[in-house]
């Protein structure tokens, strides 16, 4: 046992070289609002084990009775949450570092996350002490090198649930080694779900204003640009003050995003962009449609992330078929990553919707202009892997 611990610890220290170390209110039942969200670990497989990896996260609300669990897609739903401020939500599962989402106000049906930007949660806290440390490595070592047919095999230690507790699981654990529950970013926004109130046209009411596409040009390409990404921002014929402000922010975001894609990719796309307040964050599809919701997501980083979806990342069967055990296996993208990092062993991690590094899944990922450029290079290479 001691030898196992030393072996696992030695491996981790070597690999880390260079790394800086259903709810009810007791007084009011069956009234109130619904709070929803999607929880997703970073390493979800694309195969048959994905559902078990996403399910079973327990979500609780401090001060209220009852709990709920995520389903096979990572989705959860809490009912009967009363209007108020200061709510604290906790998300936990054996083997994961409990995440606390604090001080959220509820004034209507609320989304804590969406499929495009799920709540991430870190693996490696096997003893539940709210930190990922040597005590967890000792616990992990107990099952190291065991397979699912072994009597002492522990599914909790098999982080990628491939039937073996091995180096792949160590890679997952060390990513957040030495982290505590306090290290999670407080970047979860409680978004009130806005239900459409636009009336259907009737003979006795003034018809809803029609929407007319108004082309918006991207910056004039400079010498060396090979991409041809353009977009049309769909605007109401009689926009409100809110819509005008949104159009201005979206235009600035898309112009900058398109500039990078045209400078550093050979991708050709003609996109259709809309402001849709009911969208919690932003979303996109393979048909070239991008929708922006909340103002805070109207930035060039989010826009570049969504353009990647329109290029086939996370929105095509070709992309999903190249995700194997949490790794994007496309040759072009893998070689591009290694050219960027200089490490011939580096791989792109991914799930059915996103990839990392350089996926721009959060604005906090961008530390310099190089991160934006490398994102473009990776997406350009991925698109070749997808056969476009």
ABEGO torsion letter per residue (X at the ends): XAAAAAAAAAAAAAAABGBBXXBBBAABBGBEBBBBBBBBBAABBABAAAAAAABGBBBBBBGBBEBBBBBAAGBBBBBGBBBEBGBBBBBBBBGBBBBBBBGBBBAEBBBABBAABBBBBBBGBAAGAGBBBAAAAAAAAAABGBBAABAABBAAABAAGAGBBBAAAAAAAAAABGBBAAABBBABBBBBBBBBABBBBBAABBBBBBBBBBBBBBBBBBBGBABBBBBBBBBBABBBAAAAAAAAAAAAAAAAAAAAAAAABABBBBBBBBBBAABABBBBBAAGBBBBBBAAABBAAAAAAAAAAAAGBGABAAAAAABBGGBBABAAAAAAAAAAAGBAABBBBBBAABBOBGAGABAAABABAAAAAAAAAAAAAAAAAAGX
